Amino acid sequence: MALLAETMALSVKTMALLVVTMPLSAVTIALSVETIALLI
């Protein structure tokens, strides 16, 4: 039972990390695209 609770907590943490990371990576990609566009 404790193992199940730990697994669920881990998956919730992973999802939270993904939610936080996705906008950040999108911003990073947009910035790098703008930088490349400026260089060209």
DRENKETI-241280 format. One record per residue: residue in one letter; x, y, z of N, C-alpha, C, O, CB in turn. Coordinates in pm, whole numbers, padded with zeros to 5 digits, always signed. Each point is the difference from the previous one (the first is absolute). Glycine has a CB too. Example, Ala and Ser with C-alpha at 12.3 -4.5 7.8 and 13.67 -1.06 7.14 Angstrom:
A+01319-00569+00780-00089+00119+00000+00090+00120+00000+00104-00002+00066-00293-00115+00059/S+00154+00222-00197+00082+00119+00006-00077+00109+00073+00051+00111+00017+00067-00174-00232/
END
This chain:
M+00084-00121+00000-00084+00121+00000+00087+00126+00000-00026+00096-00072-00156-00221+00195/A+00286+00122-00041+00091+00115+00006+00070+00018-00135+00023+00112-00045+00011-00147+00293/L-00002-00078-00310+00068+00004-00130-00090+00067-00103+00047+00081-00081+00081-00291+00136/L-00256+00177-00053-00095+00059-00094-00009+00151+00020-00002+00078-00095-00128-00293+00091/A+00126+00256+00132-00008+00143+00031+00126+00071-00048-00009+00110-00055-00135-00159+00255/E+00260-00013-00182+00126+00060-00044+00002+00013-00152+00043+00102-00054+00075-00199+00253/T-00165-00008-00268-00003+00002-00146-00090+00112-00050+00034+00071-00094+00009-00319+00089/M-00160+00262+00069-00093+00106-00041+00061+00137+00025-00012+00090-00084-00183-00241+00135/A+00261+00168+00063+00063+00128+00033+00107+00033-00103+00014+00115-00043-00059-00152+00288/L+00122-00066-00285+00105+00019-00100-00059+00043-00134+00052+00091-00064+00088-00263+00180/S-00247+00107-00157-00060+00033-00130-00059+00141+00003+00004+00072-00100-00053-00316+00060/V-00006+00284+00155-00053+00136+00013+00114+00101-00009-00013+00103-00065-00177-00187+00209/K+00304+00052-00077+00117+00088-00007+00051+00009-00143+00037+00108-00046+00023-00167+00283/T-00057-00053-00307+00048-00003-00138-00089+00086-00089+00049+00077-00083+00045-00307+00118/M-00226+00218-00017-00093+00080-00079+00018+00148+00028-00001+00082-00091-00162-00272+00091/A+00181+00225+00129+00021+00140+00038+00127+00053-00065+00003+00113-00049-00121-00152+00267/L+00224-00044-00218+00126+00039-00062-00020+00025-00149+00052+00098-00055+00074-00232+00225/L-00201+00046-00235-00026+00016-00144-00076+00129-00027+00031+00073-00094-00034-00322+00067/V-00097+00276+00111-00080+00122-00018+00087+00124+00015-00018+00099-00072-00186-00219+00161/V+00300+00114+00005+00091+00114+00021+00102+00009-00112+00033+00109-00047-00064-00130+00297/T+00081-00095-00293+00109-00002-00098-00046+00036-00141+00074+00066-00074+00036-00238+00214/M-00229+00131-00177-00047+00023-00137-00006+00148-00038+00051+00036-00107-00182-00244+00127/P+00071+00297+00062+00001+00143-00036+00141+00056-00006+00032+00082-00087-00257-00058+00193/L+00311-00069-00013+00138+00047+00003+00072-00038-00128+00069+00083-00060-00066-00102+00309/S-00018-00105-00291+00067-00044-00123-00059+00071-00122+00072+00030-00095-00025-00254+00201/A-00176+00250-00102-00062+00073-00111+00058+00141-00010+00026+00049-00110-00238-00183+00138/V+00232+00198+00087+00059+00135+00003+00143-00006-00051+00042+00086-00078-00189-00021+00272/T+00221-00167-00152+00140-00015-00042+00008-00019-00151+00084+00061-00067-00025-00161+00291/I-00147+00015-00278-00002-00025-00145-00035+00129-00074+00063+00033-00101-00131-00274+00139/A-00031+00315+00011-00039+00125-00064+00115+00100+00001+00026+00068-00099-00265-00107+00168/L+00309+00046+00045+00114+00092+00010+00110-00038-00097+00056+00087-00066-00111-00048+00306/S+00087-00168-00249+00107-00043-00089-00040+00023-00146+00084+00036-00083-00010-00209+00252/V-00201+00154-00201-00047+00026-00137+00015+00149-00032+00043+00035-00110-00206-00229+00125/E+00128+00280+00081+00014+00144-00022+00147+00038-00017+00034+00082-00085-00242-00041+00220/T+00293-00102-00055+00144+00028-00008+00054-00040-00136+00076+00074-00062-00053-00107+00309/I-00062-00086-00293+00045-00048-00131-00053+00093-00110+00073+00033-00094-00069-00273+00178/A-00129+00283-00072-00058+00091-00099+00076+00132-00003+00019+00058-00107-00244-00165+00141/L+00268+00154+00083+00076+00126+00007+00137-00016-00064+00050+00092-00066-00172-00030+00275/L+00181-00180-00190+00135-00025-00054-00003-00008-00152+00095+00041-00067-00033-00162+00277/I-00170+00068-00264-00006-00019-00146-00023+00133-00071-00008+00004-00123-00082-00236+00156/
END
